[in-house]
Amino acid sequence: MPDERPAARSDDRTLRLVRAAQHGDTLAMAELLDVLAPYVGRICAPIALDQGPDAAQEALVAVFKSLRTLKDPAALRGWVRAIAVREAIRTAHRSARSVPADLSTLPARGDPQLSADIRDVLDRLSPEHRAVLMLRDVEGLDERTAAALLGVRTGTVKSRLHRARDTFRKAWTS
């Protein structure tokens, strides 16, 4: 009986798809993009909000165009995550929501409108704050890795994370 775990088989399959796609196999590229689309969507949605699908599409196009430059196919997920975060932030900035809203307009506790609180609070954060929250609190990356992905200093990530959490907490509890 083979002792392979499903995740290991999936990783092997993904590596084979990357290598084939890098050598011009269009069917492998299409299959690889299908595999990556849900992952990219989960990264882009909390950063780009309503523009999440557009950001995910832009990220997948960037992956498609740049796949030949990926030197280590085993690093695919991290490489794709960096592209997705970059595209989500870029897309969010292009949208009308790039300026944080006035947090004093949140509904009072007990208001029936509170069912959408999380989304409402996220809407009010800047794309940079949403990105750092997603990378640290959803993806579980450390500050150094998040800083490298965002192209900023570690101290910047720490301060953005502090401000984003503080803003989120204040808006949530008001």
C-alpha positions as MATLAB code, in Angstrom:
seq = 'MPDERPAARSDDRTLRLVRAAQHGDTLAMAELLDVLAPYVGRICAPIALDQGPDAAQEALVAVFKSLRTLKDPAALRGWVRAIAVREAIRTAHRSARSVPADLSTLPARGDPQLSADIRDVLDRLSPEHRAVLMLRDVEGLDERTAAALLGVRTGTVKSRLHRARDTFRKAWTS';
ca = [
       0.000    0.000    0.000;
       1.442    3.412   -0.916;
       2.086    5.699    2.023;
       1.520    8.918    0.061;
      -0.731   11.508    1.596;
      -3.288   13.219   -0.671;
      -1.550   16.574   -0.098;
       1.791   15.145   -1.248;
       0.193   13.740   -4.408;
      -1.489   17.091   -5.011;
       1.834   18.923   -4.566;
       3.554   16.527   -6.998;
       0.769   17.053   -9.521;
       1.032   20.832   -9.142;
       4.807   20.711   -9.652;
       4.320   18.671  -12.828;
       1.730   21.181  -14.047;
       4.086   24.106  -13.370;
       6.951   22.490  -15.256;
       4.731   21.536  -18.200;
       3.179   25.018  -18.333;
       6.626   26.619  -18.230;
       7.499   24.575  -21.319;
       4.480   25.828  -23.255;
       1.831   23.181  -22.477;
      -1.361   25.231  -22.695;
      -3.548   22.485  -21.221;
      -1.248   22.293  -18.199;
      -1.406   26.090  -17.864;
      -5.200   26.045  -17.958;
      -5.326   23.278  -15.359;
      -2.787   25.091  -13.162;
      -4.807   28.304  -13.286;
      -7.910   26.296  -12.301;
      -5.995   24.908   -9.315;
      -4.728   28.361   -8.289;
      -7.947   30.351   -8.820;
      -9.613   29.509   -5.464;
      -6.388   30.259   -3.563;
      -5.938   33.589   -5.338;
      -9.595   34.446   -4.730;
      -9.239   33.799   -0.982;
      -6.282   36.176   -0.868;
      -7.765   38.953   -2.998;
     -11.288   39.050   -1.544;
     -10.509   40.464    1.916;
      -8.088   43.032    0.501;
      -9.922   44.257   -2.597;
     -13.440   43.651   -1.184;
     -16.035   44.195   -3.944;
     -13.212   44.354   -6.462;
     -11.879   40.960   -5.281;
     -12.880   39.066   -8.432;
     -11.196   41.713  -10.605;
      -8.057   41.565   -8.466;
      -8.028   37.766   -8.655;
      -8.356   37.897  -12.420;
      -5.515   40.422  -12.681;
      -3.368   38.237  -10.420;
      -4.027   35.123  -12.506;
      -3.168   37.029  -15.682;
       0.109   38.127  -14.056;
       0.816   34.515  -13.042;
       0.104   33.369  -16.592;
       2.408   35.996  -18.102;
       5.246   35.475  -15.617;
       5.192   31.740  -14.952;
       8.312   31.148  -17.063;
      10.275   33.412  -14.689;
       9.513   31.207  -11.663;
      12.826   29.501  -10.989;
      11.692   27.104   -8.246;
       8.324   25.456   -8.955;
       8.171   24.356   -5.302;
       7.895   28.048   -4.357;
       4.720   28.450   -6.434;
       2.290   29.208   -3.575;
       4.445   31.935   -2.048;
       5.146   33.449   -5.451;
       1.440   33.435   -6.338;
       0.538   34.897   -2.924;
       2.913   37.821   -3.510;
       1.374   38.509   -6.913;
      -2.172   38.227   -5.528;
      -1.496   40.622   -2.646;
       0.135   43.140   -4.979;
      -2.746   42.993   -7.465;
      -5.394   43.166   -4.730;
      -3.844   46.306   -3.268;
      -3.450   47.855   -6.710;
      -7.067   47.054   -7.606;
      -8.365   48.362   -4.280;
      -6.534   51.636   -4.820;
      -8.167   52.032   -8.207;
     -11.614   51.632   -6.675;
     -13.524   54.377   -4.931;
     -12.927   52.721   -1.551;
      -9.221   53.499   -1.406;
      -9.823   56.274    1.142;
     -10.782   55.022    4.612;
     -14.275   56.047    5.633;
     -15.252   57.892    8.799;
     -15.583   55.172   11.435;
     -17.985   57.259   13.515;
     -20.793   56.329   11.113;
     -20.978   52.724   12.343;
     -24.415   51.694   13.649;
     -24.910   51.497   17.404;
     -24.798   48.174   19.265;
     -28.099   46.322   18.917;
     -28.925   47.947   15.576;
     -30.194   45.294   13.083;
     -27.695   46.588   10.582;
     -24.899   44.968   12.624;
     -25.217   41.654   10.788;
     -22.814   43.066    8.208;
     -20.332   44.484   10.754;
     -17.243   42.607    9.674;
     -17.670   43.541    6.050;
     -18.581   47.087    6.993;
     -15.464   47.487    9.124;
     -13.250   45.964    6.435;
     -14.751   48.370    3.901;
     -13.552   51.220    6.080;
      -9.935   50.083    6.297;
      -7.362   51.061    3.711;
      -6.194   48.361    1.278;
      -2.821   48.321    3.029;
      -4.473   47.657    6.394;
      -6.709   44.948    4.920;
      -3.647   43.352    3.301;
      -1.618   43.260    6.491;
      -4.589   41.873    8.470;
      -5.112   39.170    5.861;
      -1.449   38.198    5.699;
      -0.960   38.069    9.481;
      -4.341   36.975   10.832;
      -5.675   34.834    7.992;
      -2.550   33.528    6.246;
      -0.566   33.396    9.506;
       2.612   34.926    8.088;
       5.172   36.543   10.375;
       5.947   40.271   10.121;
       9.180   39.743    8.185;
       7.493   37.620    5.504;
       4.524   39.995    5.257;
       6.931   42.919    4.914;
       8.765   41.192    2.071;
       5.492   40.465    0.257;
       4.258   44.026    0.668;
       7.623   45.596   -0.165;
       7.800   47.561    3.078;
       9.911   47.453    6.237;
       9.049   45.122    9.114;
       8.356   48.126   11.352;
       5.833   49.395    8.807;
       4.015   46.069    8.899;
       3.957   46.159   12.702;
       2.566   49.693   12.806;
      -0.018   49.004   10.078;
      -1.074   45.829   11.852;
      -1.416   47.672   15.155;
      -3.463   50.455   13.556;
      -5.612   48.030   11.562;
      -6.381   45.869   14.599;
      -7.028   48.920   16.763;
      -9.331   50.480   14.174;
     -11.135   47.195   13.645;
     -11.529   46.641   17.410;
     -12.824   50.178   18.035;
     -15.277   50.008   15.148;
     -16.459   46.551   16.171;
     -17.080   47.479   19.822;
     -18.629   50.903   19.314;
];
